[in-house]
Amino acid sequence: MTFLEEVTRRRTFAIISHPDAGKTTLTEKLLLYGGAIHLAGSVKSRKTQKYAVSDWMEIEKQRGISVTSSVLQFDYDGHRVNILDTPGHQDFSEDTYRTLMAADSAVMLIDVAKGVEAQTKKLFAVCKERGIPIFTFVNKIDHFGRNPFDLMEEIENSLGIRAVPMNWPVGINGEYQGVYDRETNTVELFEKDESHGQKKLASTKGDVHDPAFRELLGEEVHQSLIDDIELLDVAGDAFDLDKVKAGELTPMFFGSAMTNFGVKPFLEKFLELAPMPAPRVAREETVEPTSEDFSAFVFKIQANMNPNHHDRIVFMRICSGKFEKGMNVLHQQSGKTLRLSQPQQFLATERTIVDEAYPGDIIGVFDAGTMGVGDSLCASNHKVTFSDFPVFPPEFFARVTPKDSMKRKQFLKGMTQLAQEGAVQIFEPLYSMDSFVVGAVGMLQFEVLQYRLKHEYGVDLVNNSLPYGVARWIDGEVDVNSLKGMDNAMIVKDNRGRLVVLISNEWQMGWVVERNPDVTFLHTPKIEA
């Protein structure tokens, strides 16, 4: 294939939703239909047999939640698909946010019974801000849920985007038998099987007006389907690909990831409509995916995917040019030339070494500690720098020290690695050398920090919560001792040496701002342009 054909057949997307709407399950089922796995294993009643393929960290398997984003790849129908499975839990929204920077489109998963939930709204806002197309998959329709028309209305009212159903559930709520495809006017009925969603689901297809289908469905169900279709055709939005690409209209699909109901029709239609890799804005220029000069940015770092070797893998999204194993690239932030050896692609922990990769692909390379999240890599003869990622202001703080002072070295190493990964934000107190202040967006991040330091670095932590809830970055150079009203505050430095004020609440912060009129306090650090 030519370079251009390789770029055009790439589809890179992230799956977003509220926790427990079924993201990881859907990811697995797409892999099942893509032929990447032959038996899907996240089936609730069979928890003992298998874990979800994309949840690899020990803590994820124990809790049944995704803590990190996984990167999975498979081929389907001539397309090369890269899926980014993100954590839905709001405590890990930062990881999710960074992952969305690497995607060209998003699949929004909605639970048919619960509709649009809080975390979905937050993640949707990020996608909207980036202007990427969003596709909606209404999941769990094997259970009783809301009326599809009500869900369409809710998406519009709470997210401000119109939905256009590409297919429609057939049957009685809670006992749907199949889906109707609006484009081809055909009904696909799924057979019930006993594999609990571990294998692909058999189905029969035919014209909606075929008497055989009317008989199969029963007169009442068939008539109500015909009425729904008429209502959609008259009152619903028409499908418009330009609006979808601009993020103004979301194509809507119905199915159940757990039982594989409607997964294949969704996958095929999605790949047809989803965009190829998009151009990226860098400080110097807009980088076109079809440009032959290599460029990429780091959106995620994962230490210890193999606990026996303290490895550190940097995940990067290729933006332009062809990647070849062992190539030398310029690391813009340090000015060093790096050799990208042993590049890998992943199905969770199953790794394969890649010889080449193209724009849109996600690859992992080993790193000795040079690269950080948000860094740019490019060809030395064509320099490009992608903008820094925004920092989320933490809302919970704790002072952490190693229980055993003899393990100080492992403690420092572990904390530094986890900070580079972006698992938590780490601050250094100005006057104390043997402890760190850790900032997190949610409490669960502290648990993950303790768990990982113990299991990956052998360090038990002493974790003391601090009474702060607000962080403000100080703009520019300031003499710390001249600041007024700091009795109930703490001043620390972030990982780039910038001064940060930690204080208990917004009211007290307002008071500090009044007392120091010459100092500028920022909600988030300035993004270096």
N, C-alpha and C positions, 0 to 999 in steps of 0.2 A: 504493500500500500504506500501511496505517496504521503508525505508529511501532512499535506492539507487534508487528505482523507482520514488520516489518524486523528487529527484535531477535531474534525467534524463529527466523528462517531462517538466522541466522549460525552458522557452525561454525569455531572457531579452534583449530588444533592444531599441535603441534610433532612433528617426527620425530626420535627419538633412537636411537642405536646406537653400536657400536664402529666405529672407522674401517674403511672398505672393506666394510661389510655391504651397501652399496647405497642409502644415504639419498638422495643427490642424484639417482640414477637413478630411484628410486621417485617422488620429487617431480616429476621430468619426466614420468613416465608418467601421473601423476594429471592433470598439465596437458594431456597429449595427449588423454586421455579427456574432460577438461573442455572441450576445444575451444579452449584458450588457445594451444596451438601445434599445428602440423599435422605437424611432423616432429621427432621427438625426437633429440637429438644427442650423447648421452654414450656412444655405443657404442664399446667398447674397440677393436675392430679397425679402426674408422674414425676414429681419433683425429685424423687430419689434417683431416677435413672439418669437424667441428663440435665446439665445446666444450659442456659442460653449460650449459643456459640460466641456471641459478641461480648458477653460479660466475662472478662478473663481474670480480673483481680479477685483474690480470695474473698475480700470483704463484699464484693458484688454478688458472688455466688451464695454467701451466707445470708445476705439481706434480701436477695432477689431484686436489687435496684442497680441501675447503672450509675457509676460514680465518675467514670472517665468517658471521653468520646472514643468510640471505636471507628476504625477505618476499614471498610470491607470492599472488595472488588470482585466483579464477575462479568462474564460476557453473556449477552442475550440478544439474539436476533440481529446480529451485526453491530450492536452497540457495545461499547465498553463502559460499564456502569461502576461508578465510585459512590458508595453510600457512606455518609457520616452519621453514625448513630450517636445521639447526644444524651447527656443526663437530663431527665425531666425535672428532677428534684431541684427546688429553687436555690438550695444551698450551693449548687454547682453551676449557677447561671453564668459565671464568668467563663468557664470552660466552654459552655454552650455558645456564648456570644462569640468567642474566638473561632469556634468551629464554623459558625455561620459566615464568617469572613471568607472561608475557603470554599463555600458552596456557590453554585450558579443558580440553583433554584431550591425551593423547600417544599417538603410534603408535610402538611399540617394534619395531625391525627386528632380526630374528635370522637369522644365516647358517645355513642348514640343515646345513652340514658342521661348523661350529665351535661352534654352540650359544650359550649365554650367555657373553659375554666381559667382561673387567674393566671397560671403560669403560661398558658397558651397565648393569652393577651400580650404578656411581656415579650415573649419570643416573636410573636407576630409583628410587634412594633419594630423590632430590630430588622426583620426582613423587609418591612415596609420602608424603613429608613434607607436600606441599601437598594431598594427598588428591584428586588429579585422576584421572579414569578413564584406564586404560591399555589400548590395543588392541595385540595382537601380530600381526605379519606375518612369517611364516617365509619368507625370501627364498632365491632361487637354487635352487629345486627342479628346475631343468632340469639340475642337476649331481647327482652321487651324493652322498648325505648321510646324516645319522643317521635312525634310525627315528622317525617322528612320536610314537610313544608314549614313547620315551626323552626326546625334547625336552620333552614335557609334564611328565615327571617332573623333568627338570633345572630347568625354570622354577620348579616348586614348591619344590625343594630349595634352589636357590641364591638365589631372590628372595622366597620365602615367600608366593607368590600362586598360587592355583589357576588353571589354564587350562581354558577350555571351547571345544573346536574348533567353529567355526561351519561350516567345510567341511573336507574331507579329501582328500588327494591320491589320484588313481586311477591305477593302473598299477604298474610295477616301479620300485623305487628307482633314480633316475638317468635313467629314461625315462618319467616320469609323462606321462599323456596328457590329464589334465583334473582337474577337482575335483568332488567330490560335495557338494551343499548339504544339510545335515542338516535344515533347517527345511522345505524343499519336497520332500525325497526325490528330487531330480533330479540327473542327472549332466550336466556341461557339458564336452564334449571340444573341445580347441583344435586348430586346423589348424596345421601347421607352414608357415611362409612364409619367404621369402628376404630380407625387409626388415631383418633383424637388429634387430627391435624398434623400427624407426623409425615404423612405422604401426600402427594398431589391428589386433588379431588377430581373425580370424573364428572362430566356434565353433558347435557344434551342441548342442542341449539336449534332454533327454528324461527319462522316468521310469527310475529305476534297475532296475525289474523288467521293463522292456520287452525282449522277446526280441532285438530288433534291436541293442540295446546290448550284450547278453550276447555276441552274435556278434562285434560290433565289438571288444570288449575281449578276447574269448577266455575260455573257461570258467574257467581257473585264476585270472586277474586278477579276473574278476567275482566268483568265490566268495570270494577273499581280501578283497575290498571288503565283501561282505555280512557276513563274519566280523568285520571291524574295526568295522563299524557296530553290530553286536550288542554287541560288547564295550564300545564307547563308551556305548551306551544303558544298559547294565546297570551298568558300573563307573564311568563318568565323572560329572562334576558336571552338574547341570541348569543351564540358562541362567537367570540371575536378574538382571534389569536394576538392581534396587536395589543388589545387591552390586557390580555393575560400576561404578555411579555413585559408590559409596563407596571404590572402588579396591581391593576385596577379591577380585575375580574378573576375569580378563582374557580377553575373546573372542579366539580364535586363528584366523588365516587362513593359507592356504598359497598360494604363487605365485612367479613369477619376474619381477622388475621389468625385467630386461634383455630378456626375450622377450615381455613383456606378458601372460604366462600368469597368469590369476587376478586381474589388477589391477582389472578392471571389477567383478566380483562383490564384491571387497573394498571398493571405493570406495562402491558403492551401499548395502551393509549398514552400513558405518561411518557414513555420513551419517544413516542412519535411527536408529542407536543413540547417536551422540555427543551430548553435551549442548549446549544453547544457552549463550550467555554467562552466567557465574555472578556472583553478588554478590561484591563486594570489600570486605575489611575496611580501613577507614581509621582514623586516630586518633580522629576525632570520632564516627564512626558506621559502620554497614555500608551500603555504597553499592549500591543495587539497580540492575540494568541497565535496568529499566523506568522509573527516575526520569527526569524530563524535564530536570533541570539537568545541564549538561555537566561531565564530569570525565574525566581521562585521566592516565596516568603515562608517563614516558620510560623505555624499557628498553634503548635502544641509540642510539648516535650514530655516524654514519659520515661522515668527512670525505673530500672528494675523490672522490666517485663519478663526477664528471666532472673529469678531471685538467686540462682547459683552464681551468676556472674553479675557484678554490679554494673550492668550496662546502662546506657543512656541513649535513648533513641529520639531523634528530632524528626517530627513530621513536617513535611513541607508540601505546599501546593505549587505545582509548576504553572507558571503564568505564560511563558513563551519559550520557544526553542525546544530542541530535542535533548532529553537527558540521556547520557550514556554512562555506563558503569565505569567508575574510576576517573571521571573527568575532573579537571581542576576548575574551581569557581572562586570568584572574589566574594569574601564576606564583608559587606559594606561597613558594618558597625565597627569591626576591629581592623579593617584594611588588610587582613591576612588572606593569602590564597589557601583554600582548603581543597583536599582531595576527597571526593565523595565516594568512599569505598563501601562495599557490601550494602548497596541499596536494597531495601526490602519492601515487599507489599504484604498486606496482612489479611488473614481471616482470623481476627482476634489474636490468639497466640500462635496459630499456624503461620509460619513465615515462608515466603518464597523470595529467593534472590532475583532481582530484576536486572536485565541487561540494558533495557532502554525504557523510557517513559516519555509521555507527551503532555502538552498543556492540558490542564484539567485533571491530570492524575495526581494522586497523593502518594508520596513515597516516604519511607523512614530511613534515615541513615544514622550510623553510630557517630557519637560526638564526645569529645573528651572534656567538654565544659566550655567551649568557645561561644556557642550560639545561645541566644535567648529568644523567648517568644516575641514575635513581631519583627525579627531580623530579616534583612533582605540578602539574597544571594544572586549573583549575576555573572555574565561573561565579563572578563577583565577589559575587553575592548568596547563594551557597551554598558556603561554603568547606569543602573536604575535603583532608586531607593523607594520602597513602599512606606506609606505613613505608619507611624506607631499605632498600636491598638489602644483604645481608651482604657483607663484604669477604673475599676469599680470602687467607689469609696466603701471601705469595710464598715460594718455596724457592730461587730462584736470583737472584743479584745481580750487577750490573756497573756500573762507572762509565763514563758516556759523555760524550765531548766532541766538538765539531766538529773535523775535520781542519784546516779552513781557518778561522782565527779571524775572518776578515772576514765569515764567514757566520753570525756569532753570532745575528743578528736572526732569520734564517730557522730556525735551530736552535731558538731559544726558542719561536717560533711553532709549529713542527712538534711539538715535545715537549709543549707545552701542549695542542694539539688532540688528540694521540694519547692523552694522559692522560685528557682529558675523555671520550674515546670508551671508555675502559676497556681499550684494547688492551694496555697494560702499566701497572704502578703506578709512579709517579714520586715519588722522595724528594729533598729538598734537604739537602746536608750543611750543618752549622751554620756552618762557617768558610770554605767555598770557594764563590765566586760563579759560576765559569765552567764548572761541571760538574753533572751530575745523577747520582743513583744510581737505577738502574732495577731494579725487582723484577718477576719473572715466575713464573708457575706452572710453565712448561715452557720448555725451551731454544729451541724453535722460535719463541717469541714474540720473542726477540732478533733472529732472522733477519728476521722480518717487519718489525720496527722499523727495522732498517738498510735493508732494501729500500724501505720506504715513504718514509723520510726522504730517501733518494737520489732516488727517482723522482718524489716529489710535492713535495719542497721543495728539491731540488738540493743536499742537504747530505750529505757523506761523513762517517761516524762513526768515531771511534776508540773501540773497545769493550774495556775492561779488566775481565776477570772478577774478582769480589771473593770472598774465602774465607769467605763467610757462608752459612749455610743456614737460619737461624732468625730470625724477626722477632717482636718483642713490643712492643705499644703500652703507653706509660706512662699510668696513669690519673691525671688531674688535673695540677696545677701542681707541678713539681719543680725544684729547683736542680740543673742538670746536673752542676756541678762537685763536688757533694757525694756523687754516686753512687760506690760502692766497687766495685773489681774490674772496671773497664771497660778494662783494658789491651788486651785482644784484641777489644774491641767497637767499634762505631761508632754514634754517635747522629745521627739524621737527623730531618727533619720530613716528614710526609706532605702531601698536597695540601690538607688542611684545617688545617695548622699543628700537628697533634698530634705529640708526641715519640714516636719509635720507636727501639728498640734493635736493632741487627743484630749477630748473634754466630754463631760457627761451628757450634755444635751444642747439642743439648738438655742435655747434661751440663754444659757451661760456663754455659748459661743458668741451670741449677739452682743453680750455685755463686753466680752474681750475685744470684739471688733470696734465697739464705741470707744474703749479706752486707748486703742492703738490706731488712731486715724491715718498714720503714715504707712501702715503695713497692709499689704494686700493679701487676703486669705482666699485660697482657691478651693472649690469643691473637689476638683480632680486636678492632678498635675498637668501642666501645659504639655500638649503633644508637640514634640520637637519637629518643626517643619523643615 
